[in-house]
Amino acid sequence: MTALFADIVGFTGLAERRDPEEVKHLVDGAFDRLTAEVTAFGGVVDKIVGDQIVALFGAPVAHSDDAERAVRAGLRMQATIDQLAADLEPAVRLRIGINTGEVLVGSSSTGGDYTAMGDVMNTASRLQDLADPGQVLVGDATRQATGDAVSYQRVGSLPARGRERPIDTWLAVEVTRLPGAHRRKAEVFVGREPELAFLESQAAMAVELGTAQLSIVVGEAGMGKSRLVDEAVVR
């Protein structure tokens, strides 16, 4: 799973100069836009605490590219907050931290809402703390999972509050390919011949008849659904 922590900075300065109701309206509008970016990329908002948004990609619904979705969402959120802040003085900015790994998800023992727990969450929070306003910082696991879709600049190993070891940190710069445009994998495609033949026959039928065909590929996470579709598209 991939966790995204986003913290809005600058609303305190606005509160000093504007009417409280106006500030609340601006805050609510910003959160509405930012949470919409999370859900647009298949994530869910875990919680909103103060000026912070915590989002999950990969739980409760998993995708093969959740890490990429999270980074794309983070970069889009930065663009969105820049649009919202264009006419504000002082400027409102966003700091984002993203990390990928194994987490424990579910309801807390005290009967709380569905949430995620573990070191991945803690590290994502620390990355957000380390980020400068306007930055999306990610851990090395996220960078490795998304390096073919996003360009990065290495920030280095940064010390983080409450952690014995520093965090290997990368700055997300920009996306380098369209969503879903996966690169051809180098490994040999083995198995799934009947399923692949069926997809190829549907594609041939669409060409022959000049009508659209629909195929639905269903299976548990990690079974190779995306790999099968990639192979069918390439062929």
Sine and cosine of phi, psi and omega as CSV:
sin_phi,cos_phi,sin_psi,cos_psi,sin_omega,cos_omega
0.00,0.00,0.44,-0.90,0.04,-1.00
-0.87,-0.49,0.75,-0.66,0.00,-1.00
-0.95,-0.30,0.65,-0.76,0.04,-1.00
-0.83,-0.56,0.83,-0.56,0.09,-1.00
-0.92,-0.39,0.80,-0.60,0.01,-1.00
-0.79,-0.62,0.75,-0.67,-0.04,-1.00
-0.82,-0.57,0.83,-0.55,0.04,-1.00
-1.00,0.08,0.79,-0.62,0.03,-1.00
-0.87,-0.49,0.65,-0.76,0.05,-1.00
0.86,-0.52,-0.27,0.96,-0.02,-1.00
-0.94,0.35,-0.41,0.91,0.05,-1.00
-0.89,0.46,-0.66,0.75,0.05,-1.00
-0.91,0.42,-0.61,0.79,0.05,-1.00
-0.90,0.44,-0.63,0.77,-0.05,-1.00
-0.89,0.45,-0.44,0.90,0.00,-1.00
-0.96,0.26,-0.34,0.94,-0.14,-0.99
-0.90,-0.43,-0.25,0.97,-0.12,-0.99
-0.83,-0.56,0.27,-0.96,0.04,-1.00
-0.89,0.45,0.65,-0.76,-0.02,-1.00
-0.82,0.57,-0.63,0.78,0.01,-1.00
-0.91,0.41,-0.60,0.80,0.03,-1.00
-0.92,0.39,-0.66,0.75,0.02,-1.00
-0.90,0.44,-0.69,0.73,0.03,-1.00
-0.87,0.49,-0.65,0.76,0.03,-1.00
-0.89,0.46,-0.65,0.76,0.02,-1.00
-0.92,0.40,-0.67,0.74,0.00,-1.00
-0.89,0.45,-0.74,0.67,-0.01,-1.00
-0.87,0.49,-0.66,0.75,0.02,-1.00
-0.90,0.43,-0.64,0.77,0.02,-1.00
-0.90,0.43,-0.71,0.70,0.01,-1.00
-0.90,0.43,-0.61,0.79,0.04,-1.00
-0.87,0.48,-0.70,0.71,-0.02,-1.00
-0.93,0.38,-0.67,0.74,-0.06,-1.00
-0.94,0.33,-0.67,0.74,0.04,-1.00
-0.92,0.39,-0.51,0.86,0.07,-1.00
-0.90,0.43,-0.58,0.81,0.05,-1.00
-0.91,0.40,-0.61,0.79,0.04,-1.00
-0.87,0.48,-0.78,0.62,-0.05,-1.00
-0.93,0.37,-0.49,0.87,0.02,-1.00
-0.89,0.45,-0.48,0.88,0.01,-1.00
-0.99,-0.17,0.27,0.96,0.10,-1.00
1.00,0.06,0.18,0.98,0.05,-1.00
-1.00,-0.03,0.13,-0.99,0.08,-1.00
-0.79,-0.61,0.58,-0.82,0.06,-1.00
-0.99,0.13,0.91,-0.42,0.00,-1.00
-0.96,0.27,-0.72,0.69,0.00,-1.00
-0.26,-0.97,0.34,-0.94,0.16,-0.99
-0.83,-0.56,0.88,-0.48,-0.04,-1.00
-0.83,-0.55,0.93,-0.36,-0.04,-1.00
0.88,0.47,-0.86,-0.51,0.03,-1.00
-0.99,-0.16,0.30,0.95,-0.10,-0.99
-0.91,-0.42,0.66,-0.75,0.10,-1.00
-0.93,-0.37,0.75,-0.66,0.10,-0.99
-0.91,-0.41,0.86,-0.51,-0.05,-1.00
-0.83,-0.56,0.50,-0.87,-0.01,-1.00
-0.86,-0.51,0.69,-0.72,0.09,-1.00
-0.83,-0.56,0.92,-0.39,-0.04,-1.00
0.90,-0.43,-0.06,1.00,0.06,-1.00
-0.48,-0.88,0.73,-0.69,0.04,1.00
-0.98,0.19,-0.20,0.98,0.01,-1.00
-0.94,-0.33,0.79,-0.61,-0.05,-1.00
-0.98,-0.19,0.58,-0.81,0.13,-0.99
-0.80,-0.59,0.36,-0.93,-0.01,-1.00
-0.94,0.35,-0.29,0.96,-0.07,-1.00
-0.82,-0.57,0.63,0.78,-0.07,-1.00
-0.88,0.48,-0.62,0.79,0.02,-1.00
-0.88,0.47,-0.69,0.73,0.03,-1.00
-0.90,0.44,-0.66,0.75,0.03,-1.00
-0.86,0.50,-0.66,0.75,-0.02,-1.00
-0.90,0.43,-0.69,0.72,-0.01,-1.00
-0.93,0.38,-0.65,0.76,0.07,-1.00
-0.86,0.51,-0.68,0.73,0.01,-1.00
-0.89,0.45,-0.67,0.74,0.00,-1.00
-0.88,0.48,-0.70,0.71,0.03,-1.00
-0.91,0.41,-0.62,0.79,0.05,-1.00
-0.91,0.41,-0.62,0.78,0.04,-1.00
-0.88,0.47,-0.61,0.79,0.05,-1.00
-0.90,0.44,-0.67,0.74,0.04,-1.00
-0.90,0.43,-0.63,0.78,-0.01,-1.00
-0.91,0.42,-0.72,0.69,-0.02,-1.00
-0.92,0.40,-0.53,0.85,0.07,-1.00
-0.89,0.45,-0.64,0.77,0.05,-1.00
-0.91,0.42,-0.69,0.72,-0.02,-1.00
-0.92,0.40,-0.54,0.84,-0.10,-1.00
-1.00,0.04,-0.04,1.00,-0.11,-0.99
-0.84,0.54,-0.58,0.82,-0.07,-1.00
-0.95,-0.30,0.26,0.97,-0.04,-1.00
-0.97,-0.26,0.58,-0.81,0.05,-1.00
-0.63,-0.78,0.88,-0.48,0.02,1.00
-0.95,0.30,0.28,-0.96,-0.09,-1.00
-0.93,0.37,0.56,-0.83,0.10,-0.99
-0.98,-0.21,0.75,-0.66,-0.04,-1.00
-0.80,-0.61,0.07,-1.00,-0.08,-1.00
-0.70,-0.71,0.70,-0.71,0.11,-0.99
-0.90,-0.43,0.75,-0.66,-0.08,-1.00
-0.77,-0.64,0.69,-0.72,0.12,-0.99
-0.82,-0.58,0.68,-0.73,-0.06,-1.00
-0.72,-0.69,0.68,-0.73,0.03,-1.00
-0.55,-0.83,0.49,-0.87,-0.10,-1.00
-0.81,-0.59,0.61,-0.79,0.05,-1.00
0.30,-0.95,-0.24,-0.97,-0.02,-1.00
-0.99,0.11,0.67,-0.74,0.02,-1.00
-0.69,-0.72,0.26,-0.97,0.14,-0.99
-0.98,-0.20,0.86,-0.52,-0.02,-1.00
-0.88,-0.47,0.51,-0.86,0.01,-1.00
0.56,-0.83,-0.11,-0.99,0.04,-1.00
-0.99,0.12,0.56,-0.83,0.02,-1.00
-0.94,0.34,0.32,-0.95,-0.03,-1.00
-0.91,0.42,-0.31,0.95,0.01,-1.00
-1.00,0.01,0.15,0.99,0.04,-1.00
1.00,0.07,0.37,0.93,-0.01,-1.00
-0.97,0.23,-0.05,-1.00,-0.01,-1.00
-0.96,0.27,0.24,-0.97,0.07,-1.00
-0.86,0.51,0.76,-0.65,-0.01,-1.00
-0.41,-0.91,0.03,-1.00,0.01,-1.00
-0.85,-0.52,0.58,-0.81,-0.04,-1.00
-0.67,-0.74,0.43,-0.90,0.06,-1.00
0.70,-0.71,0.03,-1.00,-0.06,-1.00
-0.91,0.42,-0.49,0.87,0.04,-1.00
-0.86,0.51,-0.68,0.74,0.02,-1.00
-0.91,0.41,-0.71,0.71,0.00,-1.00
-0.88,0.48,-0.66,0.75,-0.02,-1.00
-0.93,0.38,-0.64,0.76,0.06,-1.00
-0.87,0.49,-0.64,0.77,0.04,-1.00
-0.90,0.44,-0.66,0.75,0.02,-1.00
-0.92,0.39,-0.60,0.80,0.06,-1.00
-0.88,0.47,-0.63,0.77,0.06,-1.00
-0.89,0.45,-0.66,0.75,0.03,-1.00
-0.88,0.48,-0.60,0.80,-0.05,-1.00
-0.98,0.20,-0.36,0.93,-0.07,-1.00
-0.94,0.34,0.62,-0.78,0.17,-0.99
-0.98,0.18,0.40,-0.91,0.08,-1.00
-0.81,0.58,0.76,-0.65,-0.03,-1.00
1.00,-0.10,-0.11,0.99,-0.07,-1.00
-0.98,-0.19,0.47,-0.88,0.20,-0.98
-0.88,-0.48,0.96,-0.29,0.02,-1.00
-0.98,-0.20,0.67,-0.74,-0.01,-1.00
-0.78,-0.63,0.41,-0.91,0.11,-0.99
-0.98,0.19,0.17,-0.98,-0.10,-0.99
-0.91,0.41,-0.57,0.82,0.01,-1.00
-0.89,0.45,-0.63,0.78,0.05,-1.00
-0.92,0.39,-0.67,0.74,0.00,-1.00
-0.89,0.46,-0.67,0.74,0.00,-1.00
-0.91,0.43,-0.59,0.81,-0.04,-1.00
-0.97,0.24,-0.28,0.96,-0.13,-0.99
-0.80,-0.60,0.13,0.99,-0.11,-0.99
-0.89,0.46,-0.36,0.93,0.03,-1.00
-1.00,0.05,-0.05,1.00,-0.02,-1.00
-0.85,-0.53,-0.28,0.96,-0.08,-1.00
-0.70,-0.72,0.66,-0.75,0.10,-1.00
-1.00,-0.03,0.61,-0.79,-0.08,-1.00
-0.77,-0.64,0.39,-0.92,0.22,-0.98
-0.89,-0.46,0.77,-0.64,-0.01,-1.00
-0.96,0.29,0.80,-0.60,0.03,-1.00
-1.00,0.00,-0.59,0.81,0.01,-1.00
0.87,-0.49,-0.08,-1.00,0.03,-1.00
-1.00,0.02,0.92,-0.40,-0.10,-0.99
-0.95,-0.31,0.70,-0.72,0.10,-1.00
-0.94,0.35,0.59,-0.81,-0.02,-1.00
-0.75,-0.66,0.61,-0.80,-0.01,-1.00
-0.84,0.54,0.78,-0.63,0.07,-1.00
0.99,0.11,0.06,1.00,-0.03,-1.00
-0.88,-0.48,0.67,-0.74,0.02,-1.00
-0.96,0.29,-0.63,0.78,-0.03,-1.00
-0.97,-0.25,0.57,-0.82,0.05,-1.00
-0.93,0.37,0.27,-0.96,-0.01,-1.00
-0.97,-0.23,0.80,-0.60,0.08,-1.00
-0.96,0.29,0.92,-0.39,-0.27,-0.96
-0.88,-0.47,0.63,-0.78,0.00,-1.00
-0.75,-0.66,0.58,-0.81,0.05,-1.00
-0.99,-0.16,0.87,-0.49,0.07,-1.00
-0.96,0.29,0.79,-0.62,-0.07,-1.00
-0.98,-0.21,-0.83,0.56,-0.02,-1.00
-0.26,-0.97,0.36,-0.93,0.09,-1.00
-0.98,0.18,0.53,-0.85,-0.10,-1.00
-0.90,-0.44,-0.04,1.00,0.09,-1.00
-0.46,-0.89,0.32,-0.95,-0.03,-1.00
-0.93,0.36,0.48,-0.88,0.06,-1.00
-0.85,0.52,0.70,-0.71,0.04,-1.00
0.99,0.10,-0.16,0.99,-0.02,-1.00
-1.00,0.05,0.95,0.32,-0.08,-1.00
-0.95,0.32,0.60,-0.80,0.07,-1.00
-0.96,0.27,0.49,-0.87,0.04,-1.00
-0.89,0.45,0.82,-0.57,0.00,-1.00
-0.97,0.24,0.54,-0.84,-0.08,-1.00
-0.98,0.20,-0.42,0.91,-0.09,-1.00
-0.95,0.31,0.41,-0.91,0.01,-1.00
-0.96,0.26,0.69,-0.73,0.02,-1.00
-0.99,0.14,0.86,-0.50,-0.06,-1.00
-0.82,-0.57,0.71,-0.71,0.04,-1.00
0.99,0.11,-0.03,-1.00,0.01,-1.00
0.88,0.47,0.43,0.90,-0.02,-1.00
-0.87,0.49,-0.70,0.71,0.01,-1.00
-0.87,0.49,-0.68,0.73,0.00,-1.00
-0.91,0.42,-0.67,0.75,0.01,-1.00
-0.91,0.42,-0.65,0.76,0.02,-1.00
-0.90,0.44,-0.60,0.80,0.02,-1.00
-0.91,0.42,-0.71,0.70,0.02,-1.00
-0.89,0.46,-0.64,0.76,0.01,-1.00
-0.92,0.40,-0.59,0.80,0.02,-1.00
-0.92,0.39,-0.60,0.80,0.05,-1.00
-0.91,0.41,-0.64,0.77,0.04,-1.00
-0.90,0.44,-0.65,0.76,0.03,-1.00
-0.91,0.42,-0.63,0.78,0.01,-1.00
-0.91,0.41,-0.62,0.78,0.02,-1.00
-0.88,0.47,-0.65,0.76,0.01,-1.00
-0.93,0.37,-0.69,0.72,-0.07,-1.00
-0.92,0.39,-0.67,0.74,-0.07,-1.00
-1.00,-0.03,-0.28,0.96,-0.03,-1.00
0.95,0.32,0.45,0.89,0.01,-1.00
-0.79,-0.61,0.45,-0.90,-0.02,-1.00
-0.95,0.31,0.54,-0.84,0.09,-1.00
-0.83,-0.56,0.54,-0.84,-0.02,-1.00
-0.85,-0.53,0.78,-0.62,0.09,-1.00
-0.85,-0.53,0.68,-0.74,0.05,-1.00
-0.89,-0.45,0.88,-0.48,-0.01,-1.00
-0.98,-0.18,0.88,-0.48,-0.09,-1.00
-0.85,-0.52,0.65,-0.76,0.04,-1.00
0.07,-1.00,0.24,-0.97,0.02,-1.00
-0.92,0.40,0.38,-0.93,0.03,-1.00
-0.86,0.51,0.71,-0.70,0.05,-1.00
1.00,0.01,0.02,1.00,-0.04,-1.00
-0.99,0.14,-0.19,0.98,0.05,-1.00
0.97,-0.23,0.44,0.90,0.00,-1.00
-0.89,0.46,-0.75,0.66,-0.01,-1.00
-0.90,0.43,-0.63,0.78,0.01,-1.00
-0.89,0.46,-0.66,0.75,0.02,-1.00
-0.89,0.46,-0.72,0.69,0.00,-1.00
-0.91,0.42,-0.66,0.75,0.05,-1.00
-0.83,0.56,-0.72,0.70,-0.03,-1.00
-0.90,0.43,-0.65,0.76,0.01,-1.00
-0.90,0.43,-0.65,0.76,-0.01,-1.00
-0.92,0.40,-0.70,0.72,-0.04,-1.00
-0.90,0.43,-0.66,0.76,-0.03,-1.00
-0.94,0.34,0.00,0.00,0.00,0.00
